[in-house]
């Protein structure tokens, strides 16, 4: 963000807008490279998942599939029943996630075509060894019940951009700008996770600097896609039974941030190779950047 935008955020003068018929040029300038969130109202218009991914669909086809949440196992059918009857006082455990590519590949076509705002994407490039992603899950389905809240405030692992498409129900998101990172108390062992577990009722005796943050809260509904740029801290709470699809993206706009994350991991695990890896990624970034400009 530029200095003026940062100052407006601090004054609470900015909101996360909802935009329809957003051109890629405007998206790239103001959000992708401008590093500012936006809700895109019609990004998933061509997805069959838009009408298909309902609780009834998943109960009919996947009721017996096993899911694990916070160390406990459930059938997906059991979970969906709880999700539909959960309340603010007694929400179903969250998050319940399905890994599409690994466990539900038959559903891939339902989240295609990949919308233009999430292109180009380097995650699938043959020039990028998957180990550099450090196990990041890049395409997931999330289920939640009323009152279910994501268990921690975080930015997306490896500084990837996140696109969260709400397909069923409404979810309330809270985002915090990346320049306020010193105030969210990143965990020493996981710098992408905040130690503050409740942004609206924080323990200011334990985390006094959090009072300097300016969280932005808004609701995302069915058919809408939230773009969360790399480094933006965020969390979410389901207002109703919800189903959403989250995908991550890596391109020129967050490549340097990604390289920094890889370097941190390499310094911890294989420090002697860290320099060579950074050189390789720098070359790959230049090559892919040239290819993307020609496309």
N, C-alpha and C positions, 0 to 999 in steps of 0.2 A: 504494500500500500504506500501511496505517496504521503508526505508529511501532513497535507491538508486533510486527507481522509482519516489518518490516524487521529488527528486532533478532533475531528467530528465524532469519531467513534467514542473517544474518551468523554466527550460532552453528552453522549447518549443521543446524538442527533441523527444517527443512521439506523436504518432497519434493513432486513434482508427482503428484497423486493421479489414479487412474483411477476414473471414476464412470459408473454405468449408471442409466438411467431418471432422469436429472437434469432437474429441473423448470427451466423458463426463469427463474422467479423466483429460484431459488437460483443459477443460472448468472449472472444479471445482477448480483445482490448480491455474490457472492463472487469472481467472475471477470471479468465484463465491466467493471463499474464498480469492483469491488475490485482490478482490474488484477493478476490473478494467474493463471498458466497452469493448465490442467487437461487431462487426456486423457478424452474422452467416448467411452465404449465402444460406443455404438449410434447415433450421430448419422446415419450414412449408411445405416441399415437399409433405406430405401426406394429407394436408388440401384441401377439395373441395372448400373452400373459395378462394383459390389461383387463380382460374379461374372464379369463380362464382361472387365474390363481385366486381361488376362494377357499374358505374352510371346507365347504362341501366337496370340492374337487380333491383336496388333499386327503380328506377322510375316506373318500371312495376308492382312491388309487393307492394310498400309502399308509393306511391306518395302522398296519402291523409293523411298519418300519420303526427301528429303535433310534431314539435321540437321547443325548446325554447333556444335562444342564447342571452346572455346579457340582459335578461328581455323582449326580443321581441319574438313573436311567428311566425312561418312560417310552411307551409306544407313542407314535405321532398322533394316533387317534385319541389316546388318553389326554395328551397335552392339548389338543384342539378343543376337547370338551371343557377342560379347565379354562382355556383361553376365552371361550365364549361365555362362560359363567363367572369369570373372575371379576373382582371389584377393586376399588381403590384400597380397601382395607385388606383384601385377600387376593392379590394378583397372582396369576400363574408365574412360575419362575422365568427369569429373563436373562439373557436372550436365548431363545430356541432358534438354532441356525441349521440350515441345510447347505452343504457344499455342493453346488450344482455340477461343476465339472468332474469332481471326483465320484460323487455318489448318485447323482441324478442327471446323467448326461442326456437322457432323453428329453429333458426340459430345456436344453440349450436353445433349440429353435424358437421357443416361446419368448425368449428375451433377445431376439434378433429381429431386424438388423440393429447392430450397435449404433446408437444415435450419434449424429455428427459431432455433438459437443464432447464426446468421449473419444474423439479421434484427432490426430493419430495416437496410437498406443504402442509403446515399446515393450510392454510386459511379455508379449508373445514372440518377440524377435529372437531369431536363432543366435543372434550375436550377444544376447544377454543370458548368461548361465543362470538357471533357476535358483541356484544356491545363493546368488547375490540378493534375492528377494527374502531370504531368511525365513521361508515358510509362510509368508504373508498370504492370507486367503483373499482372493481378488474377485470372487463372484459367489455371493451367498444369498439365500432367502432367510428373512427374519420373521418370526412370529412373536406377537406380544398381546397381552391382555390389558384391560384398563388398569392404570396404576403401576404397570410394570415399567421399571426404569433401568436404563443401562447401568451396570454396576460401577462404572468409573468414568471420569472425564478424561479424554484422550485426544490426540490427533492420530490420523491413520498411519499405521506402522510403515516404516521405511520412507516416510514423507510422500506417500502416494496421494493423488487427488481422489476424493470419494464422490460417487454419484449414488444417491439413495432415492430409489423410485418407490413411491407409496402406491400400492395396488389395491389395498383393502383397508378401510378405516382411516383414522386420523392419528397423527403422532406429533407431539410437541418437541421441538428441538431447541437447544440452547448452544450458542457458539460464542467463543472468546477469541479475539484477535491474537495472532502469533507474537506480536510485540509485547504482549502481556505475560509471556511465558514465565518470567521471574516471579510473578505473583501467584501462579497456580501450583507451585511446589512440585515440580516433576520428581518422580521417584528416582532415587539414585541408581537403582538396578534396572529400571525401565523408564528412560527419559521421556517416552511418548505417553506416559500415564501419570495423571495428577494424583497427589496424595489427598486432595480435597474430594470427598465422595458425594457432597450435596451442594451444588452451586447456589441454591436458593436459601439454604439454611446452613451456611458454612460455620465451622467452629473457628471463630475469629480469635479466640484466645490461643488456639493451637496454630492457626494459620493467619496471622494478622494482616499480611500483605495482600491477601485475597480481597480485602476491602477495596483495593485499587483497581480491580478488574471491572469491565463494563460488559457483562453478559448480554447477549441479544437473544430474545425468545420469540418464537413464531411457530405456527402450525402448518404442517404439510398434509394435504389430503389426497384422495384417490386420483391417480393419473398424473400427479405432480412429481417432479424430480428435483431434489436438492443437490446442488453442487457445493461441496465443501473443499476449498483449496488446501494444498499441503500446509501443514503447520498450524491450521486453525483448530483450537481445542473445541470439543463438542461432546454433548451427551443427548440422550433422547428419552422421552416418556410417552408410552401409549395412552391415548385418551379413550380409545375404544378398542375392541379386538382389531389387530392390525396384521397385515402381511406386506412386506416390502422386499425389494431386491436391491442389494448393494454391490456395486462394482467399483474397482479401482482403476486408475489410469496413470501412466508414466509417459511423459514426452519432454520436449525441450523446456517447457515452462517450469518443471520441477526436477529436471535432471541433476542440477548442481546440489539441490537439497538431498536427493537420493544418493548421490555420490558421497556426501558427508555422512549419511547414515551407514552406508556400506563401510566407510573408513572406520567409523566408531566400532562396528562389529569386528572388522578385521584386526584392529589394534588390540582388541580383547582376546581374539581367538588365534590369529596367525599374524602377529605383528611384522614378521620378516617379509611377508608377502603384500603388506598393505600398500606400499609405494607402487609396486608393479600393478596391482589391481586398479589403483587410481589412474595410472597411465593408460591402462587398457580401456577403462570406462571413459576417459577423456577422448580417446580416439574413436570409440564406438559412438559417443555422443555426436562428434563431428560428422561421422559417416552417416548416421541416421538423420541428422539435421539436414544434410545435403539431399538425401533421398526424399525426405518429407517436403522439402521446398520444390522438388521437381514433380511431385505427385499432383 
